[in-house]
Amino acid sequence: MAICDIPEGGEVIKYGYRIGNAKENIAEGSWIHTHNVKTALGDLLEYTYNPTPVEEKKTEDVTFMGFNRPDGKVGVVTRS
């Protein structure tokens, strides 16, 4: 929602960052969405997620000093 009037071509700011420019005059209190804002991403209109797999490092068997509580939670033994 616009907290102030935004002129056509004006910057649309969200959480302190420019997310786009107004395609038309946007009045204070108006809904802001794709119908009245052009993205600041240029021609990039789609996002694809292409993760790079990371090989997991094998670790030795590890343990910790802990115990099971009656309610199903666990506790940790501390030493001073």
C-alpha positions in Angstrom: 0.0 0.0 0.0 1.4 3.4 -1.0 2.1 5.5 2.1 2.4 8.6 -0.1 1.6 9.7 -3.7 4.0 8.2 -6.2 4.2 9.9 -9.7 4.4 7.8 -12.9 8.1 6.7 -13.2 8.7 7.4 -9.5 10.6 4.9 -7.4 8.7 2.3 -5.4 10.5 1.6 -2.2 10.0 -1.4 0.0 11.9 -2.0 3.3 14.3 0.8 2.2 15.1 -0.8 -1.3 13.8 0.2 -4.7 11.7 -2.7 -6.0 10.5 -0.9 -9.2 9.0 2.2 -10.8 5.4 3.3 -11.0 3.8 2.6 -14.3 1.2 5.2 -13.6 0.4 7.8 -10.9 -0.2 5.9 -7.6 -2.3 7.7 -5.0 -1.5 7.5 -1.3 -3.4 4.5 0.2 -3.6 2.7 -3.2 -2.7 -1.0 -3.6 0.8 -1.5 -5.1 1.2 -4.6 -7.3 2.3 -5.7 -10.8 -0.6 -3.8 -12.4 1.0 -0.5 -11.5 4.7 -1.2 -10.9 7.4 -2.2 -13.3 10.0 -4.4 -11.7 13.5 -3.0 -11.1 15.0 -6.3 -12.3 15.2 -5.2 -15.9 14.1 -7.9 -18.4 14.5 -10.6 -15.8 10.9 -11.7 -15.3 11.4 -15.3 -14.1 13.6 -16.7 -11.4 15.0 -20.2 -11.5 16.7 -22.0 -8.6 19.8 -23.9 -9.6 21.4 -25.1 -6.5 25.0 -26.3 -6.5 25.2 -29.5 -4.6 27.8 -29.5 -1.8 29.5 -32.8 -1.1 28.9 -33.8 2.5 31.9 -34.3 4.6 32.0 -37.6 6.4 32.5 -37.2 10.1 33.5 -39.6 12.8 30.8 -40.9 15.0 30.1 -38.1 17.5 28.2 -38.2 20.8 27.3 -35.7 23.4 26.6 -36.0 27.1 22.8 -35.8 27.2 19.7 -37.6 28.5 16.1 -38.2 27.7 13.5 -36.5 29.8 10.2 -38.1 30.7 8.3 -35.7 28.5 10.3 -36.8 25.4 12.6 -33.8 25.3 16.3 -34.1 25.9 18.7 -32.4 28.3 22.4 -31.8 28.2 24.8 -32.6 31.0 27.0 -29.6 32.0 30.1 -29.8 34.0 31.7 -27.0 35.9 
